[in-house]
Every structure is written in C-alpha cells, then in structure tokens.
Amino acid sequence: MAHVVSVPAHAPWFDTDVHVVAGMLLRFRSIGVWVDAVIPCSADGYPAQLFYATGRPPRIPDDGRYFRLMGRIVPNGVVPTQDDPAQTFPIGVQGEHRVTTDGVLFVFANDRTGYYWNNWGAITLTILTGEEGSDSWQGE
C-alpha cells in the first residue's frame, strides 16, 4: 500500500501514521525542497563537514551530511522524545528499510537539536509498505 505524507522541515519528529510489523519492507521516495535556515536541499540533505569539524553535528551523525530525511520505528502509542542513533536509519530521496520491530514510522530532517525553528518548507514522501514494489516502483 502507498502512503503519501508531507514532512515539514521544522518538525523534530513527524508521525507518518504508518503502522508496521517486524519483517515488513518499507520503500521510500521523496520529492521537493526544504530549507535549513537559508540552505535549500532535497531529502538527501547537504554536505556540512565544516559543522562537524567545529563540533556541531546534527542529531544523528550522518557521514558529514546535514538535513537528510531520517526514519525511526517507535513502539505503538509512544511519542519519541530522545534520539536513538542505533534505531534511526537514513531515507533521503530514495531508500528502503526492513523493519525489525512492530510500531509506527516517525521521520525528520536531521538537523541540530534546538535548531528546528529556522527550518521551513516540506518534502513529499511516498512510503510503500509490505512486499509490493520491492523490485521497482509502480508505473516505472
């Protein structure tokens, strides 16, 4: 099943309302541009080695990148308040993730904690759940 959501850049946690079960394959594709202060980018974010070098990494260390779309499965009925790098995975413009626990998919722009106030715009994220589309996107 396909789910389409608009993910705002200013949300530290965005509940997609997509409920998943262990073993499910999630496939992602996003379009659009969002902005980190004055830096426009896609859901792949942008290289920011200077921020890392000066001790200002984003919430989840991400190979020198800032603002990449990230995901995390959170237990049903729980709203995340703390980051968990081990349970967070990159999504970007296109990706997939095999779910290991039941829960709800939350997503966010990987920015520095406390700096979501200067973000604006949104990207449109399409989420395919289950095994459908596991080899290719429908319509391609």
Buried (B, 14 or more C-beta within 10 A) or exposed (E): EEBEBEBBBBBBBBBBEBEBEEEBBBBBBBEBEBBBEEEEBBBBBBEBEEBBEEEEBBBBEBEBBBBBBBBBBBEEEEEBEEBEEEBBBBBBBEBBBEBEEBBBBBBBBBBBEEBBEEBEBBBEBBBBBBEEBEEEEEEE
